[in-house]
Amino acid sequence: MAKKYKLLLINPQNQHRIGFALTVTSRYPPISLGIIAALTPDSWEVEILDENFDRFEDNPDKEADLVGITAFTPNVFRAYQIAEHYKSRDIPVVLGGIHATMMPGEATQYVDVVFKGEAESKWPDLIKDFENNNLQPVYEGGRPPMEKIPTARHDLFHKDYLFNSIQTTRGCPYKCDFCSVHRFNGNKHRLRPVQDILDEMEQLPDKLLGIVDDNFYGYSIRSREHSYAILEGMIERGLKKQWFIQASMNIAEDPRFLKLASKAGCREVLLGVESDNLDQLKQSNKFLNAKMKPESFKKKFRKIQRAGISVLGAFIFGLDGDTPESLHRRERFIKKSGVDAIQATVLTPNPGTELFEKLTRENRVIRNNYPEDWQRYHAEEVVIQPDRMSAEELEHHMYIIWHKIYNKTTMRKNVIKSVMRSRKLKSAIWAYVGNWHYRRIVFENGGYDPDKHPDKQERIFRVAARHEKK
């Protein structure tokens, strides 16, 4: 009888700053590992070690013949630490995900195999090579047809997840300079077969769902029809889900989509607004938003909210051209825009982006002790030298702005406004919980280093309180 091999898949957690893993209501299952598990032959035993719930140190001697780790940039240093342990036991380690794809030269120093790109076409080849004792140092997954995406092994995810994850599309035709999606998944919006999506949704045990696409709706007629078919299928099958998506501003001009999405259970949509400054949007290649006047954002948000869907607006601070004055102007713009939930992050140049290449050329990346400093690339810490102020000034003003956005009084007022705008309590609650998540990430999960600045955070809150009275 052939030997039954064991594959151990690991979802590492950033040890410098935990982020969304702070609360169970903001954790999403690692869908990529579920897909890898589904691509692995039935003759293998597969287990997932998920640091969202179980620390690696609590059980470091798990048996495995092969270890697979997926990582984004903020948790790749943790991935390297875990890989070192298994390599010391002569257990081969494969690293995949967006960071390994963008930085394969670095990754090869810490793991046995680097898997670049999407897994569906080449993972079976890697498994065969392992079984034949012929593993290659690099595998190029490329961008396989969406028909190859299997139903993820949701049964392997930790039982305490409240949300399920699913993917319906990949790729983006836009080339925002701070985003690496178009380099990882390509600049074509690729669509997974609708029946495969609906069949997988029907198997999911929980009502809460995160659709993890970078853009569920897309930009073409074909993409739009694809989204309609998914929503109509959810309604026809009676799938009683509450769910969240990411999309672009163009959904606001499609009443059919908004009506179907609301009826199918969409509670919140993340929209990348980024800035109120049109020149900054143009410089960042955010051309869809750059065509709009700042005052028109509010009108689009209202159209979405009137459909019963809350709006999570994503904004970036520290873009080239920003000054302390423009940072606070953006905060006021956010409040006036009437978004229900706010993602306010610091400009972060992730590897594989045009932004990273530009700032590296200009010697403006100040957190560059790699790979350890990758832990700081979580978008709530200043890792670059801004062009119009010091890094310390940007950090200082961000804590003032975060306090004004995420203080308890503001959040309570926002939830009342959200109920009035959407007329759906559930959608308003989704937005309220989202704001609480961001508050915790910023203030309860790090902030200023207390050993380095023992009295600074208290001072920041006093300054923020004074600003709020103005």
N, C-alpha and C positions, 0 to 999 in steps of 0.2 A: 504493500500500500504506500502511495506517495506521501511524503511528509506534509503535514498541515502547517503552513507557515502562519506567523502572526505579524500583522501590521499594526503599529501603534501610531495613531495620528494625534498631533499635539497642537492646541490653540494657546500660544503663550500670551502672558499678560505683562504689560509694561510695569516694571517695579518702581519706576521713578514717579509716575503719575497714572493713577488707575483709570480715570476717565469714566466712560459710560458703564463700566462694570461695577461702579459704586452701589447701584441699586438694581434689584431684580427687574424692575419695570423698564429699565433702559438697556437690558442685555438682549442681544439677538444671537441665535445659534450660528456657529461658523459654517455657513452653507457650503463653502468650498470643500471643507472636509467631508461633509455629507455626500457631496458629489464624488469625491475621490473614493470614498468607501463603496459607493454604488458601482464604480468602474472596476473595482477589485474583484477578482474571481471568487465564486462561492467556496472554493477550496481553501481560501484563506480565512483566518479569524481576524476580525477588525475591531479595534477599541479606540475610543477617543478620550484623551486626557485634556480636559478643558479647564484652563486656569481661571476662567470666569467664576468657577465654583471650587476647584480642587487645586491647591498649590502643588507644583511639581515636587517640592522638597518633602511633602508629606508622604510620598510614595515613590522615591527615586529609583527603586529597583524593579519596576514593572518589567516583565519579560517581553521581549520583542525580537523578531528576526530582522525587521526593517522598521525604521522610524521616518515618518513624514511630518514636516512642520510647515505651516503657512504663516506668513507674517506681512504686515504692513510696515512702513518705516518706523513708527513709534515703538513697536514691540519686537523689532528685529534683533536688538541687542539681547533681549531675553531669549529669543530663539537661539542665538549663538551660544549663550551660556548653557542652555539645555542640551544643545547639540554636542558640546564639549564632553558632557557627562557620558553620552552614549558612544561617542567615538572612543573614549577611554576604555570602554568595554568591548571594543571592536564590533559594534553594531552600526551598520551603515545608516547615515542620515541623509534624507532628501529634503531640500528646502525649496518651496515654491511660493508664489504670490507676487505681488507687484514690486516689492523691494528687490527680491532676488532677480526678477526680470530686468529691472533697471540698473542694478548694480551687481552683475554676475561675477565680475572680477573680485570684488570684495567678498561675496558670499562663498566663493570657492576656497577661501582661506579658512573657513570655519565648518564646512560641511563636506560630505563626500560627493554629493550629487546636487547640481542646481537645475531646477526645472523652470524654464522660461516660458511665459505665455500661458495659454489656457490648456487644461489637462486632457480634455476628452479624447483627442486623437492619439496621444502618445503615452498616456499612463499605462494602458495594457502592454505596450512594448517594454516599458520600464520593468513591469512585473515579470515578464518573460525573461528579460535580461538578467534580473536578479535570480530567478530560478535556475538559469543556466550559468550562474557565476560570471556574468559578463556585463556588469553595470557600467554605464558610460558616465563620464564626469558632468556632461551637460546634455539636457534634452530640450528640444525646441518644440513646444506645443503648438505655437502659432495661433490661428483663429479658426477652429473647426466649424463646420456647419452646425447651426443651432439644433438641428434634428438629433445630434449626437448627445445632447445634454440629457442624462438620465434623471429619473426621480431620485432625489437625495435620500440617503438613509436617515430619515428623521428619527427612527427608533434608537439610533445611537447617541442622540443628543441628550444632555443632562435633563433629568426629569423635572427639575425646578425652573426651567425656562417658562415664562408666561407667554412669550411670543414664538411664533414660527417664522421662518424665513423662506422666501421663494424668489426665483429670478425668472423674468419673462423676456428681457431684452439685454443686449450688450452693445457697447460702442456708442460713439458720439461724433457727429459731423463737425462740431465746433472745436476750436483749438485755443481755448482759454489758456493763457500762459502759466497760470498757477495750477493747472489740472493735468494729470497724466493719463486720464481715461482713454483719450484718443490714441495715445502711444501704446497702451496695454491692450485695449480691446478693439482698436481700430477706429477709423473715422466714418464707418458705415454703421447705421443703426440696424442691427441684426435682430431678427424676430424669432422667438421660439414658437413651435407649433402650438396653436391655441388649445387643442384637445389635450396635449401633454400637460399644459399648465393647469387646466381645469381638473384633470384626473389627479394631479398631485395635490392641488388644493383640497380636493374632496377627501383625501386620505389624512389631512392634517387634523390632529385631535383638538387643538386649541382654537378659540375664537379670534384671538389677537394675532395679527399678521403684519409682518414687515415685507413689503415688496422692495427688494434691495437694488433694483435697477438704478443706474445713474439718471435715466430719464424714461419713465414708463410710457409717456405719451409720444415722444419723438417729434419729428419735424416734417415728415412727408405724408402724403395721402395714404400710402401703404401702411405706415406706422400708425396713423390715426385709426384706420379701419381695423387694424390689429387690436388696438386698445378697446374699440367698441365691442369687438367679438368676445374679448375676455370678460368685459363687464356684463354683456348680455348673457353670456354663458353662466356667470356667477349667479345672476338673478334667476335664470331658468332652472338651474340646479338647486336653487334654494340654499346657497351657501351663506350661512349666517355669520359672516366674518366682519370684524372691525379692523380696518387696515390703514396703512400709511404709505405714501409714495413720494418720490422726488420727480419733479417735472420742470418745465420752463414756463415763462409768462404766457406763451401762446395758448395754454389751456383756458385762460380767462375769456378768450374770444370764441369758445366752442361750447355753446349752451347744451348741446346734445351730450357731449362728454361729461360735463359737470352734473347734469341730471342723472345720467347712468351711474357715474361714480358714486354720487351720494346715495342713490338707491341700492347700490351693491355693497355699501358699508364703508366707503372712504371717509375717514374722520379728519385727516390732516395731510397737507401737501407741503413739502419743503421746496421753496423757490430761492434760487441763488440770485439775490439782488446785487450784492457785493458793495456797491457804492452809490452815493447820490451825485457823484461827479462824473459827467459824461466823458470828459477827457480821460479819466482813469479807466473807465469801462472800455474805451477805444484802445488805450495803451495795453490793456490786459486781454485784448481780442474778445471781449464779451460783447460782440456786435449786436446780438438780438436786443439786449437791454440798452445799448448805446443809441439805438434808434428812437428810444422813448424819452419824453420829457420827465423829469423827476416827479412832477405833480401827477402824472398819469399812472404811476405805480399804485397809488391809493385806489384809483378807480378799478384797476384790475383786481386788486385784493378784494374789493367789495363784491365784485361779480362772483368770485369764488366763494366768499363767505355767505352770500345770499343763497347759494346752493346747499348750504349746511356743512361746508368743509372749512376747517380752520387753516390758517396760513402760518407756516413757520418760515420766517424770512431769515436768510443767511447773509451776513454782512462781514466785510473784511476791513480791518483797521491796520494802518501802517503801509498802505500802498504808496508808491512813489508820488510825490506831490503833497502827501499829507503833512499837516502841521498840527500842533496842539489845538489850534482854533478849528481846523477842519474836522478833527476827531470829534470834538464836542458838537459841531454842526451836524455831523452824521448821526450822533446819538439823538439829537432833537428831531432830525428827519425821520428816524425810526419810530419815535413816539407818535409823530403826526401821521405817519403812514397808516397806522392802525393794524399792523400785523398782530397776530394773536400770540405767537411765540417767537423768540429771538435767539438766533445763533450769532453771537458776536465774537469773532475770532481774530487773532493776530496773523498777519501775512506770514505764511510759512512755505519756504521753497523746498518742496519734496523732490527727491531725485527722479529724473525722468521728465521733469517739466522744463519748459523754456525759461521759466523764472529762476530755477536752480542754476541753470547754465549761465544765465545773464549775471546773477549776483555773485556767482563763483568767479567769473571773469573779472568782475569789478572789485573783488576782494572784500565783499560786504557780508559774507557769511561769517558770523562771529562765534557760532557754536559749531566748531569743525573738528573736534577731537573724536573722530569716528573710530570704531562704531559706537562707543559709549554715548556720544552726544545725540545719536538718533533718538534716544529716549525723550529728548526735549522737543521733538518735532510733532507735538500733539496739538498745536495751534492755540494754546493758551499761554505760551511763553515766547519771549522775544529772542529769536535766534539770528537776526540780521541787523545790519546797521541801516536804519532808515536814511533817506536822502535829505530830509529837512529838519531833523531833530536827532537827539542822541537816543540810543537804545534805552537808557534809563528814563528819559522823558516819556518815550512811548509806553514803557511799562507803568510808569507812575500814572499817566492819564488813563490808561486802560483800566486800572483798578478803580479810579473815580467813576468811569463810565459804567463798568460792570456793576458797581454798587448802585448807581442810579437806575440801571435797567432791571437788576435782579433783587432789589430790596423787597421786603415782604409786602409793604404797602402798595407799591407799584404793581406787583404781581396779582394782588387781590383785586385791585381796580381793573386790571386787564381781563381777568376771568369774567367779571360782570359785563364788561364791554363785549367780550367774545360771545357770551350767551345772547346778548342783544343783537349782535351782527349776524350770527349763524342761525339763531333760534334752535340750536341743538345743544343740549347740555353736555352730551357725550363728546362732541367735538371740542367744546370749550374746555372740558376736563383734560382731553389729550394735550391741548396747548398749555394748560396750567401745569400739568405734570412735566411737560418738556422744559418749561422755564425753571422749574425746581431742579431738574437734572443739570441744567447749565449752571445754575447758582451753586450747586454742590461741587461741580467740577472746578469752578473758579475759586471758591472760597473755602470749602471744607476739605479740599483735596490738594493741598499744597500752598499755592500763593507764594508769597515771599518766603525765602528760606529763613526760618526763625533763628538759626545759628549765625547766619550772615547778617541779618537785619533784625535784631531782637525787638526793636520798638517800632519798626517801619509800618507794619500792617495796621497797628492801632492808629498811627498818625494818618495813614491813608483814609481810614474810615472817618476820621474827624474832618479831613479836607473834603471828602465826598459829601458829608452831611452839610457843610457850608455851601458847596456848589448847588446842592439840591434846593436850598432855600432861595437861591437867586432866580 
